Amino acid sequence: MLTALVALIALQAPNTLSDAEVKAGWKLLFDGKTTHGWHNFMKEGIGSGWVVKDGALTSEDPGKAGDIVTDDQYDWFELIVDFKLTPGGNSGIMFHVQDTGEATWHSGPEVQIYDNGANEAAQKSGWLYQLYSSDKDSTKPVGEWNEIRLLVTPKHCETDVNGVKYYDFVLDSDDFKARVAKSKFAEHEMFASKRIGRIAIQGDHGVVSFRNIKIRPIKQ
């Protein structure tokens, strides 16, 4: 039974939802063909640096891409994103991003996406930037697809990379607030201050591709 299920998942086309996923409330944030549902942060439309090719959304020219955000806003959710890096690639996925400030990261916590071999001192893929890290590294080599899963609920949040749990956290906890106070985000009063906002993808730091971007809103 398990072998058959794994085979079925492997056969599912990218950027599609299975009947079971639809029934569970999942929705696609990227259709594999267009940038519908996204716009550049605090702007209309999508920068020319973003391209859709071979079923992937790619920051092909970071100088002309910029961070993009979802048209819709989400409070509590489960998010799954596939990403593929180029050598030295650098990006991130942010949540609860507000339409304010000079950058997406001024309000939205960021799950880092990074070529872990490029700089040993850097924040690694899957870490919640400057806040939560992990001694695990389940990322695949540059050029292969990886999956990030992010769960955000009022009492429990967690990040998994390729099925391996990295850490968990609680947004309003004393621990979370203490970590923010020691980070560069402390000077931004809007950081992690709202419990609803946009999903963002960083596009100005490197060439990174995304697919299978799907979200399951969670009612509380």
N, CA, C and O of each residue as an XYZ file, in Angstrom:
880
protein
N       0.831     -1.202      0.000
C       0.000      0.000      0.000
C       0.865      1.252      0.000
O       0.640      2.170     -0.789
N       1.879      1.287      0.907
C       2.761      2.449      0.999
C       3.530      2.647     -0.291
O       3.689      3.775     -0.756
N       4.017      1.536     -0.883
C       4.758      1.628     -2.150
C       3.885      2.211     -3.247
O       4.341      3.031     -4.044
N       2.640      1.789     -3.286
C       1.708      2.289     -4.298
C       1.439      3.770     -4.102
O       1.335      4.517     -5.075
N       1.324      4.209     -2.828
C       1.072      5.624     -2.546
C       2.251      6.477     -2.978
O       2.068      7.532     -3.585
N       3.473      6.022     -2.664
C       4.679      6.750     -3.064
C       4.756      6.861     -4.573
O       5.101      7.914     -5.109
N       4.435      5.776     -5.258
C       4.465      5.785     -6.715
C       3.443      6.750     -7.281
O       3.709      7.438     -8.266
N       2.253      6.803     -6.648
C       1.200      7.713     -7.107
C       1.632      9.158     -6.958
O       1.402      9.969     -7.855
N       2.270      9.497     -5.815
C       2.749     10.854     -5.590
C       3.808     11.221     -6.611
O       3.823     12.337     -7.129
N       4.698     10.274     -6.900
C       5.779     10.517     -7.850
C       5.240     10.789     -9.245
O       5.845     11.531    -10.019
N       4.080     10.174     -9.568
C       3.509     10.328    -10.901
C       2.686     11.605    -11.030
O       2.370     12.017    -12.147
N       2.336     12.236     -9.925
C       1.515     13.439     -9.984
C       2.282     14.561    -10.661
O       3.423     14.848    -10.301
N       1.659     15.187    -11.631
C       2.322     16.255    -12.380
C       2.590     17.449    -11.483
O       1.790     17.739    -10.593
N       3.712     18.158    -11.700
C       3.980     19.367    -10.907
C       2.872     20.399    -11.076
O       2.211     20.461    -12.113
N       2.684     21.200    -10.045
C       1.722     22.307    -10.068
C       0.281     21.845    -10.269
O      -0.523     22.515    -10.917
N      -0.017     20.697     -9.702
C      -1.380     20.183     -9.718
C      -1.746     19.728     -8.307
O      -0.879     19.533     -7.455
N      -3.031     19.566     -8.083
C      -3.518     19.056     -6.806
C      -4.222     17.725     -7.033
O      -4.978     17.562     -7.990
N      -3.963     16.784     -6.146
C      -4.669     15.517     -6.206
C      -6.084     15.701     -5.666
O      -6.386     16.714     -5.034
N      -6.933     14.738     -5.912
C      -8.294     14.798     -5.381
C      -8.269     14.880     -3.859
O      -9.071     15.590     -3.252
N      -7.341     14.146     -3.250
C      -7.237     14.155     -1.787
C      -6.817     15.534     -1.273
O      -7.304     15.988     -0.238
N      -5.914     16.198     -1.997
C      -5.478     17.534     -1.590
C      -6.610     18.548     -1.719
O      -6.794     19.401     -0.852
N      -7.357     18.446     -2.799
C      -8.495     19.350     -2.987
C      -9.507     19.151     -1.859
O     -10.032     20.117     -1.306
N      -9.771     17.903     -1.527
C     -10.725     17.593     -0.464
C     -10.233     18.121      0.878
O     -11.037     18.516      1.723
N      -8.911     18.129      1.077
C      -8.326     18.586      2.340
C      -8.240     20.107      2.423
O      -7.891     20.651      3.470
N      -8.559     20.802      1.317
C      -8.590     22.255      1.342
C      -7.363     22.946      0.777
O      -7.209     24.157      0.934
N      -6.481     22.190      0.116
C      -5.298     22.805     -0.481
C      -5.682     23.619     -1.710
O      -6.655     23.300     -2.392
N      -4.913     24.675     -1.993
C      -5.081     25.465     -3.211
C      -3.709     25.805     -3.771
O      -2.754     26.015     -3.024
N      -3.627     25.856     -5.080
C      -2.372     26.208     -5.740
C      -2.156     27.712     -5.710
O      -3.085     28.482     -5.953
N      -0.923     28.134     -5.411
C      -0.545     29.544     -5.505
C       0.230     29.828     -6.782
O       0.537     30.982     -7.082
N       0.546     28.777     -7.536
C       1.250     28.928     -8.816
C       0.737     27.846     -9.746
O       0.786     26.660     -9.422
N       0.236     28.267    -10.923
C      -0.374     27.305    -11.842
C       0.619     26.674    -12.808
O       0.237     25.836    -13.625
N       1.890     27.064    -12.726
C       2.909     26.489    -13.603
C       2.996     27.135    -14.961
O       3.854     26.776    -15.767
N       2.096     28.108    -15.232
C       2.056     28.727    -16.556
C       2.111     30.245    -16.512
O       2.608     30.875    -17.446
N       1.607     30.839    -15.436
C       1.514     32.295    -15.355
C       1.928     32.766    -13.958
O       2.174     31.954    -13.065
N       1.999     34.072    -13.784
C       2.255     34.660    -12.463
C       0.955     35.149    -11.824
O       0.972     35.981    -10.918
N      -0.163     34.625    -12.306
C      -1.466     35.019    -11.766
C      -1.503     34.774    -10.261
O      -1.113     33.709     -9.782
N      -1.984     35.785     -9.516
C      -2.089     35.658     -8.072
C      -0.924     36.265     -7.316
O      -0.888     36.228     -6.086
N       0.046     36.834     -8.062
C       1.230     37.428     -7.455
C       1.466     38.836     -7.992
O       1.059     39.158     -9.108
N       2.118     39.666     -7.198
C       2.556     40.987     -7.667
C       3.800     41.387     -6.881
O       4.059     40.859     -5.799
N       4.548     42.302     -7.423
C       5.721     42.788     -6.704
C       5.297     43.555     -5.456
O       4.254     44.209     -5.451
N       6.088     43.477     -4.419
C       5.809     44.143     -3.152
C       5.563     45.628     -3.357
O       6.404     46.340     -3.906
N       4.397     46.089     -2.909
C       4.000     47.495     -2.950
C       3.920     48.044     -4.383
O       4.018     49.254     -4.592
N       3.745     47.163     -5.354
C       3.643     47.581     -6.750
C       2.552     46.775     -7.441
O       1.984     45.844     -6.870
N       2.276     47.156     -8.682
C       1.367     46.379     -9.506
C       2.183     45.575    -10.505
O       3.216     46.035    -10.989
N       1.713     44.370    -10.810
C       2.387     43.557    -11.804
C       3.640     42.871    -11.257
O       3.948     42.938    -10.067
N       4.351     42.208    -12.176
C       5.532     41.412    -11.839
C       6.733     41.931    -12.619
O       6.635     42.200    -13.817
N       7.869     42.072    -11.935
C       9.088     42.521    -12.583
C       9.529     41.588    -13.704
O       9.297     40.381    -13.639
N      10.160     42.142    -14.725
C      10.567     41.353    -15.892
C      11.634     40.323    -15.565
O      11.899     39.431    -16.370
N      12.249     40.434    -14.396
C      13.261     39.462    -13.997
C      12.692     38.110    -13.626
O      13.426     37.123    -13.566
N      11.382     38.049    -13.373
C      10.717     36.779    -13.104
C      10.232     36.164    -14.406
O       9.612     36.846    -15.222
N      10.505     34.893    -14.607
C      10.034     34.201    -15.809
C       9.377     32.885    -15.402
O       9.744     32.267    -14.403
N       8.401     32.477    -16.199
C       7.779     31.167    -16.031
C       8.193     30.307    -17.207
O       7.874     30.596    -18.360
N       8.917     29.237    -16.884
C       9.448     28.378    -17.955
C       9.568     26.954    -17.439
O      10.034     26.719    -16.323
N       9.145     26.018    -18.255
C       9.224     24.591    -17.894
C       8.535     24.300    -16.556
O       9.004     23.484    -15.763
N       7.411     24.985    -16.328
C       6.626     24.724    -15.139
C       7.207     25.264    -13.854
O       6.809     24.848    -12.766
N       8.155     26.198    -13.970
C       8.787     26.775    -12.779
C       8.769     28.293    -12.854
O       8.829     28.883    -13.933
N       8.686     28.906    -11.689
C       8.752     30.357    -11.542
C      10.173     30.688    -11.090
O      10.594     30.275    -10.010
N      10.915     31.438    -11.919
C      12.343     31.631    -11.682
C      12.716     33.102    -11.647
O      12.288     33.884    -12.496
N      13.519     33.471    -10.657
C      14.075     34.829    -10.588
C      15.300     34.872    -11.498
O      16.439     34.923    -11.033
N      15.046     34.850    -12.779
C      16.112     34.692    -13.775
C      17.057     35.879    -13.810
O      18.251     35.707    -14.053
N      16.549     37.071    -13.573
C      17.363     38.283    -13.523
C      17.055     39.001    -12.212
O      16.157     39.842    -12.166
N      17.800     38.675    -11.129
C      17.494     39.247     -9.814
C      17.476     40.776     -9.796
O      16.772     41.378     -8.985
N      18.240     41.399    -10.679
C      18.262     42.850    -10.716
C      16.960     43.461    -11.192
O      16.708     44.643    -10.957
N      16.126     42.670    -11.860
C      14.861     43.160    -12.382
C      13.663     42.374    -11.835
O      12.537     42.542    -12.304
N      13.912     41.527    -10.852
C      12.840     40.679    -10.323
C      12.153     41.315     -9.122
O      10.974     41.661     -9.191
N      12.873     41.469     -8.035
C      12.278     42.019     -6.816
C      11.441     40.988     -6.082
O      11.110     39.939     -6.635
N      11.103     41.282     -4.847
C      10.277     40.381     -4.060
C       8.842     40.408     -4.560
O       8.304     41.468     -4.880
N       8.230     39.235     -4.625
C       6.826     39.146     -5.022
C       5.993     38.642     -3.853
O       6.486     37.909     -2.996
N       4.728     39.040     -3.827
C       3.809     38.656     -2.753
C       2.500     38.162     -3.342
O       2.153     38.488     -4.477
N       1.784     37.379     -2.566
C       0.486     36.883     -3.017
C      -0.544     38.013     -3.025
O      -0.495     38.920     -2.193
N      -1.462     37.944     -3.963
C      -2.562     38.904     -3.983
C      -3.433     38.734     -2.730
O      -3.932     39.710     -2.171
N      -3.604     37.488     -2.304
C      -4.434     37.199     -1.142
C      -3.595     37.215      0.138
O      -2.372     37.076      0.101
N      -4.277     37.384      1.260
C      -3.611     37.359      2.562
C      -4.072     36.128      3.350
O      -5.190     35.640      3.183
N      -3.172     35.645      4.215
C      -3.440     34.426      4.964
C      -3.061     34.620      6.429
O      -2.082     35.294      6.749
N      -3.849     34.022      7.301
C      -3.525     34.081      8.723
C      -2.831     32.789      9.153
O      -1.623     32.793      9.386
N      -3.577     31.676      9.262
C      -3.019     30.402      9.685
C      -3.080     29.424      8.521
O      -4.070     29.373      7.791
N      -2.028     28.659      8.357
C      -1.931     27.872      7.129
C      -0.823     26.822      7.206
O       0.029     26.831      8.095
N      -0.880     25.934      6.243
C       0.220     25.013      5.945
C       0.649     25.317      4.514
O      -0.183     25.336      3.606
N       1.932     25.553      4.310
C       2.452     25.952      3.000
C       3.521     24.960      2.560
O       4.378     24.567      3.352
N       3.464     24.562      1.301
C       4.499     23.697      0.722
C       5.038     24.373     -0.528
O       4.271     24.831     -1.376
N       6.351     24.433     -0.639
C       7.016     25.060     -1.781
C       8.204     24.207     -2.206
O       9.029     23.829     -1.374
N       8.294     23.904     -3.486
C       9.495     23.283     -4.032
C      10.425     24.380     -4.540
O       9.977     25.340     -5.166
N      11.727     24.233     -4.266
C      12.693     25.205     -4.785
C      13.915     24.493     -5.338
O      14.261     23.394     -4.905
N      14.558     25.134     -6.296
C      15.792     24.613     -6.893
C      16.781     25.758     -7.016
O      16.467     26.815     -7.562
N      17.978     25.531     -6.498
C      19.002     26.575     -6.462
C      20.002     26.451     -7.589
O      20.235     25.364     -8.118
N      20.587     27.571     -7.948
C      21.789     27.602     -8.776
C      22.965     27.831     -7.825
O      22.744     28.239     -6.684
N      24.203     27.584     -8.251
C      25.341     27.810     -7.362
C      25.338     29.228     -6.788
O      25.258     30.207     -7.530
N      25.427     29.325     -5.466
C      25.389     30.626     -4.802
C      24.006     31.210     -4.671
O      23.862     32.361     -4.259
N      22.972     30.440     -5.014
C      21.595     30.931     -4.985
C      21.157     31.342     -3.594
O      21.597     30.768     -2.598
N      20.284     32.341     -3.529
C      19.861     32.913     -2.250
C      18.456     33.481     -2.425
O      18.220     34.303     -3.311
N      17.535     33.048     -1.587
C      16.171     33.562     -1.634
C      15.539     33.332     -0.259
O      16.240     33.048      0.712
N      14.244     33.455     -0.186
C      13.557     33.226      1.074
C      12.054     33.275      0.881
O      11.551     33.847     -0.087
N      11.348     32.664      1.821
C       9.889     32.674      1.835
C       9.444     33.367      3.105
O       9.816     32.949      4.201
N       8.658     34.414      2.977
C       8.186     35.170      4.122
C       6.679     35.033      4.285
O       5.964     34.723      3.332
N       6.208     35.266      5.496
C       4.774     35.163      5.747
C       4.310     36.308      6.643
O       5.110     36.933      7.339
N       3.003     36.571      6.613
C       2.384     37.691      7.337
C       3.025     39.029      6.939
O       3.189     39.925      7.768
N       3.379     39.141      5.668
C       3.982     40.367      5.143
C       2.910     41.443      4.989
O       1.828     41.187      4.460
N       3.225     42.648      5.457
C       2.295     43.770      5.407
C       2.612     44.698      4.236
O       3.741     44.728      3.745
N       1.619     45.446      3.798
C       1.798     46.426      2.727
C       2.322     47.727      3.318
O       1.673     48.770      3.241
N       3.491     47.646      3.901
C       4.090     48.802      4.552
C       5.587     48.581      4.655
O       6.072     47.467      4.458
N       6.325     49.647      4.966
C       7.768     49.520      5.103
C       8.487     49.540      3.766
O       7.866     49.659      2.710
N       9.796     49.424      3.830
C      10.615     49.496      2.632
C      10.924     48.134      2.040
O      11.401     48.046      0.909
N      10.658     47.068      2.789
C      10.983     45.727      2.308
C      10.052     44.707      2.942
O       9.470     44.957      3.998
N       9.915     43.564      2.298
C       9.059     42.498      2.813
C       9.508     42.025      4.186
O       8.681     41.718      5.045
N      10.823     41.966      4.394
C      11.348     41.419      5.649
C      11.214     42.386      6.828
O      11.520     42.015      7.961
N      10.775     43.588      6.587
C      10.508     44.509      7.689
C       9.285     44.074      8.495
O       9.118     44.485      9.644
N       8.437     43.249      7.898
C       7.247     42.773      8.610
C       7.136     41.255      8.645
O       6.577     40.708      9.596
N       7.650     40.565      7.640
C       7.448     39.127      7.553
C       8.644     38.283      7.932
O       9.716     38.463      7.353
N       8.508     37.362      8.885
C       9.572     36.398      9.172
C       9.925     35.603      7.922
O       9.051     35.301      7.109
N      11.195     35.265      7.767
C      11.683     34.647      6.525
C      12.295     33.279      6.759
O      13.194     33.117      7.584
N      11.791     32.289      6.018
C      12.446     30.993      5.949
C      13.499     31.085      4.855
O      13.179     31.300      3.686
N      14.742     30.922      5.240
C      15.863     31.117      4.313
C      15.941     30.015      3.266
O      15.651     28.850      3.539
N      16.337     30.408      2.068
C      16.676     29.485      0.990
C      18.070     29.861      0.527
O      18.310     31.000      0.126
N      19.005     28.894      0.583
C      20.403     29.259      0.355
C      21.207     28.052     -0.120
O      20.908     26.913      0.238
N      22.220     28.313     -0.924
C      23.200     27.300     -1.297
C      24.108     27.097     -0.085
O      25.040     27.870      0.135
N      23.833     26.060      0.694
C      24.537     25.876      1.965
C      26.047     25.741      1.820
O      26.783     26.008      2.770
N      26.514     25.334      0.657
C      27.946     25.169      0.473
C      28.667     26.435      0.069
O      29.893     26.445     -0.033
N      27.922     27.501     -0.161
C      28.538     28.729     -0.678
C      29.242     29.529      0.410
O      30.238     30.202      0.143
N      28.727     29.457      1.637
C      29.296     30.249      2.732
C      28.938     29.568      4.049
O      27.779     29.572      4.463
N      29.928     28.992      4.696
C      29.682     28.227      5.914
C      29.112     29.087      7.042
O      28.437     28.575      7.935
N      29.385     30.395      7.002
C      28.939     31.282      8.081
C      27.535     31.825      7.853
O      26.985     32.497      8.725
N      26.955     31.550      6.710
C      25.661     32.142      6.357
C      24.500     31.399      7.014
O      24.649     30.271      7.484
N      23.347     32.052      7.034
C      22.103     31.410      7.430
C      21.779     30.331      6.402
O      21.898     30.570      5.200
N      21.375     29.162      6.853
C      21.192     28.022      5.968
C      19.743     27.869      5.500
O      18.819     28.433      6.085
N      19.574     27.096      4.436
C      18.240     26.804      3.939
C      17.390     26.168      5.031
O      17.830     25.247      5.718
N      16.178     26.666      5.181
C      15.248     26.144      6.162
C      15.255     26.886      7.483
O      14.304     26.770      8.256
N      16.310     27.649      7.765
C      16.349     28.399      9.023
C      15.377     29.562      8.966
O      15.149     30.139      7.903
N      14.798     29.910     10.123
C      13.995     31.128     10.210
C      14.987     32.251     10.478
O      15.542     32.350     11.572
N      15.202     33.076      9.497
C      16.344     33.986      9.439
C      16.590     34.728     10.753
O      15.724     35.446     11.255
N      17.785     34.535     11.292
C      18.273     35.154     12.533
C      17.481     34.780     13.776
O      17.739     35.316     14.853
N      16.524     33.870     13.646
C      15.685     33.543     14.800
C      15.812     32.079     15.231
O      16.097     31.801     16.396
N      15.603     31.150     14.309
C      15.664     29.727     14.640
C      16.521     28.992     13.609
O      16.343     29.163     12.403
N      17.446     28.179     14.099
C      18.336     27.415     13.237
C      18.166     25.924     13.513
O      17.316     25.526     14.308
N      18.971     25.112     12.858
C      18.918     23.671     13.055
C      20.289     23.079     12.785
O      21.039     23.580     11.948
N      20.611     22.004     13.503
C      21.866     21.307     13.227
C      21.679     20.239     12.158
O      22.605     19.500     11.824
N      20.455     20.173     11.627
C      20.164     19.214     10.556
C      20.360     19.873      9.196
O      20.219     21.089      9.064
N      20.680     19.080      8.202
C      20.762     19.573      6.821
C      20.272     18.475      5.893
O      21.026     17.577      5.519
N      18.991     18.561      5.527
C      18.385     17.558      4.644
C      18.260     18.057      3.210
O      17.579     17.440      2.391
N      18.923     19.186      2.903
C      18.834     19.734      1.549
C      19.550     18.830      0.552
O      20.509     18.135      0.885
N      19.058     18.864     -0.665
C      19.680     18.121     -1.765
C      20.696     19.020     -2.469
O      20.659     20.239     -2.296
N      21.601     18.440     -3.261
C      22.636     19.233     -3.930
C      22.038     20.314     -4.842
O      20.919     20.183     -5.337
N      22.805     21.368     -5.047
C      22.398     22.438     -5.959
C      22.000     21.839     -7.306
O      22.693     20.972     -7.839
N      20.888     22.306     -7.844
C      20.402     21.797     -9.124
C      19.282     20.781     -8.990
O      18.634     20.438     -9.978
N      19.042     20.287     -7.750
C      17.950     19.347     -7.511
C      16.816     20.060     -6.774
O      17.036     21.051     -6.077
N      15.604     19.539     -6.943
C      14.455     20.125     -6.284
C      14.414     19.741     -4.805
O      14.671     18.594     -4.438
N      14.088     20.715     -3.972
C      13.887     20.531     -2.542
C      12.476     20.970     -2.187
O      11.853     21.743     -2.915
N      11.972     20.465     -1.052
C      10.644     20.859     -0.590
C      10.721     21.471      0.803
O      11.292     20.881      1.721
N      10.145     22.653      0.950
C       9.984     23.278      2.262
C       8.515     23.209      2.647
O       7.628     23.511      1.849
N       8.281     22.806      3.887
C       6.924     22.817      4.443
C       6.930     23.749      5.641
O       7.758     23.611      6.542
N       6.007     24.695      5.648
C       5.889     25.653      6.742
C       4.483     25.584      7.305
O       3.502     25.756      6.581
N       4.392     25.330      8.609
C       3.114     25.311      9.304
C       3.052     26.512     10.228
O       3.961     26.720     11.032
N       1.992     27.308     10.127
C       1.832     28.495     10.968
C       0.440     28.476     11.588
O      -0.556     28.676     10.892
N       0.371     28.235     12.901
C      -0.883     28.268     13.648
C      -0.651     29.071     14.929
O       0.498     29.339     15.279
N      -1.706     29.457     15.629
C      -1.524     30.300     16.813
C      -0.665     29.677     17.908
O       0.065     30.387     18.600
N      -0.745     28.362     18.072
C      -0.050     27.712     19.179
C       1.162     26.893     18.758
O       1.929     26.435     19.605
N       1.338     26.707     17.450
C       2.453     25.872     17.001
C       2.813     26.188     15.560
O       1.953     26.207     14.679
N       4.091     26.435     15.334
C       4.619     26.640     13.980
C       5.827     25.723     13.816
O       6.529     25.443     14.788
N       6.069     25.261     12.609
C       7.251     24.443     12.371
C       7.678     24.522     10.922
O       6.893     24.876     10.043
N       8.944     24.183     10.687
C       9.506     24.167      9.343
C      10.154     22.816      9.085
O      10.954     22.336      9.888
N       9.801     22.209      7.959
C      10.411     20.950      7.527
C      11.085     21.165      6.181
O      10.601     21.936      5.353
N      12.201     20.482      5.966
C      12.890     20.489      4.680
C      13.022     19.056      4.190
O      13.659     18.223      4.835
N      12.417     18.779      3.047
C      12.425     17.425      2.482
C      11.973     16.382      3.502
O      12.549     15.299      3.600
N      10.926     16.733      4.262
C      10.329     15.800      5.199
C      11.006     15.707      6.552
O      10.577     14.929      7.403
N      12.059     16.489      6.766
C      12.787     16.477      8.036
C      12.453     17.741      8.814
O      12.642     18.852      8.318
N      11.954     17.570     10.039
C      11.613     18.715     10.870
C      12.883     19.405     11.366
O      13.777     18.758     11.911
N      12.957     20.722     11.173
C      14.122     21.498     11.596
C      13.941     22.120     12.978
O      14.861     22.084     13.796
N      12.772     22.686     13.248
C      12.519     23.368     14.514
C      11.037     23.694     14.603
O      10.309     23.596     13.615
N      10.601     24.080     15.786
C       9.255     24.637     15.929
C       9.343     25.904     16.760
O      10.351     26.154     17.421
N       8.286     26.700     16.725
C       8.250     27.970     17.441
C       6.809     28.411     17.607
O       5.902     27.886     16.962
N       6.612     29.386     18.485
C       5.300     29.977     18.715
C       5.438     31.486     18.582
O       6.252     32.098     19.273
N       4.661     32.082     17.713
C       4.845     33.490     17.354
C       4.759     34.445     18.538
O       5.547     35.387     18.622
N       3.833     34.226     19.439
C       3.644     35.166     20.546
C       4.358     34.741     21.826
O       4.122     35.323     22.884
N       5.214     33.752     21.747
C       5.880     33.242     22.942
C       6.969     34.192     23.418
O       7.461     35.022     22.653
N       7.337     34.065     24.674
C       8.433     34.860     25.223
C       9.735     34.528     24.505
O      10.565     35.406     24.271
N       9.907     33.266     24.159
C      11.123     32.850     23.460
C      11.244     33.543     22.110
O      12.307     34.051     21.754
N      10.145     33.560     21.363
C      10.157     34.206     20.046
C      10.463     35.694     20.175
O      11.290     36.229     19.436
N       9.801     36.355     21.107
C      10.007     37.787     21.295
C      11.445     38.100     21.710
O      12.013     39.104     21.278
N      12.031     37.244     22.545
C      13.411     37.454     22.988
C      14.382     37.322     21.828
O      15.353     38.074     21.743
N      14.132     36.383     20.943
C      14.998     36.196     19.778
C      14.891     37.378     18.813
O      15.891     37.824     18.250
N      13.673     37.876     18.633
C      13.485     39.050     17.773
C      14.240     40.245     18.350
O      14.867     41.004     17.611
N      14.179     40.409     19.657
C      14.838     41.550     20.321
C      16.345     41.545     20.121
O      16.980     42.598     20.167
N      16.922     40.373     19.900
C      18.370     40.258     19.705
C      18.765     40.267     18.234
O      19.947     40.163     17.907
N      17.780     40.390     17.343
C      18.032     40.326     15.903
C      17.972     41.703     15.256
O      17.654     42.698     15.906
N      18.281     41.740     13.972
C      18.191     43.002     13.226
C      16.755     43.466     13.051
O      16.508     44.613     12.680
N      15.809     42.575     13.316
C      14.398     42.919     13.140
C      13.855     43.767     14.282
O      12.760     44.319     14.177
N      14.606     43.874     15.366
C      14.124     44.612     16.544
C      13.800     46.066     16.227
O      12.937     46.659     16.875
N      14.475     46.649     15.245
C      14.253     48.056     14.928
C      13.045     48.276     14.031
O      12.706     49.419     13.725
N      12.394     47.204     13.606
C      11.222     47.324     12.743
C       9.976     46.941     13.545
O       9.723     45.756     13.764
N       9.213     47.915     13.977
C       8.091     47.668     14.883
C       6.987     46.827     14.256
O       6.180     46.235     14.974
N       6.939     46.766     12.922
C       5.912     45.967     12.265
C       6.311     44.501     12.146
O       5.485     43.672     11.765
N       7.555     44.165     12.462
C       8.014     42.793     12.256
C       7.218     41.811     13.121
O       7.131     41.951     14.341
N       6.646     40.824     12.449
C       5.872     39.760     13.115
C       4.798     40.315     14.049
O       4.467     39.693     15.058
N       4.260     41.474     13.713
C       3.291     42.129     14.598
C       1.842     41.803     14.242
O       0.945     41.994     15.063
N       1.609     41.315     13.027
C       0.255     41.038     12.574
C       0.076     39.535     12.381
O       1.037     38.808     12.129
N      -1.156     39.090     12.503
C      -1.436     37.668     12.384
C      -2.169     37.329     11.096
O      -2.806     36.282     10.980
N      -2.066     38.231     10.137
C      -2.537     37.965      8.784
C      -1.708     38.825      7.846
O      -1.353     39.956      8.179
N      -1.404     38.295      6.688
C      -0.600     39.046      5.726
C      -0.337     38.206      4.488
O      -0.920     37.138      4.303
N       0.536     38.702      3.663
C       0.828     38.047      2.392
C       1.996     37.067      2.515
O       2.860     37.212      3.380
N       2.003     36.074      1.635
C       3.168     35.205      1.463
C       4.085     35.905      0.470
O       3.618     36.418     -0.547
N       5.381     35.933      0.751
C       6.338     36.600     -0.134
C       7.457     35.653     -0.531
O       7.826     34.752      0.222
N       7.991     35.872     -1.728
C       9.177     35.157     -2.203
C      10.217     36.194     -2.593
O       9.956     37.095     -3.390
N      11.396     36.047     -2.018
C      12.482     36.993     -2.296
C      13.054     36.730     -3.688
O      13.315     35.586     -4.060
N      13.244     37.814     -4.453
C      13.698     37.624     -5.824
C      14.918     38.413     -6.227
O      15.309     38.377     -7.393
N      15.542     39.134     -5.290
C      16.626     40.042     -5.690
C      18.014     39.596     -5.239
O      18.965     40.374     -5.317
N      18.144     38.331     -4.761
C      19.435     37.892     -4.237
C      20.116     36.801     -5.065
O      21.295     36.519     -4.854
N      19.408     36.198     -5.982
C      20.020     35.127     -6.764
C      19.008     34.450     -7.656
O      17.810     34.720     -7.579
N      19.505     33.559     -8.511
C      18.653     32.821     -9.443
C      18.141     31.560     -8.744
O      18.904     30.630     -8.482
N      16.849     31.545     -8.449
C      16.217     30.435     -7.758
C      14.886     30.131     -8.438
O      14.178     31.044     -8.864
N      14.547     28.841     -8.539
C      13.301     28.431     -9.180
C      12.343     27.842     -8.161
O      12.756     27.269     -7.153
N      11.034     27.997     -8.447
C       9.994     27.519     -7.545
C       8.910     26.806     -8.343
O       8.641     27.145     -9.496
N       8.299     25.824     -7.715
C       7.145     25.138     -8.303
C       6.350     24.488     -7.175
O       6.765     24.523     -6.017
N       5.210     23.897     -7.515
C       4.375     23.217     -6.519
C       4.131     24.091     -5.290
O       4.222     23.616     -4.158
N       3.825     25.348     -5.512
C       3.535     26.263     -4.407
C       2.059     26.097     -4.044
O       1.170     26.481     -4.803
N       1.826     25.524     -2.885
C       0.438     25.237     -2.503
C       0.222     25.559     -1.024
O       1.141     25.460     -0.210
N      -0.992     25.939     -0.701
C      -1.313     26.371      0.664
C      -2.637     25.757      1.115
O      -3.567     25.584      0.328
N      -2.689     25.437      2.394
C      -3.924     24.928      2.998
C      -4.292     25.849      4.158
O      -3.727     25.730      5.245
N      -5.232     26.766      3.936
C      -5.671     27.649      5.027
C      -6.229     26.820      6.183
O      -6.907     25.814      5.973
N      -5.933     27.260      7.404
C      -6.371     26.562      8.594
C      -7.297     27.477      9.412
O      -6.902     28.575      9.806
N      -8.507     27.022      9.657
C      -9.455     27.815     10.429
C      -9.244     27.553     11.916
O      -9.068     26.412     12.342
N      -9.265     28.633     12.696
C      -9.076     28.520     14.143
C     -10.337     28.988     14.878
O     -10.377     28.969     16.109
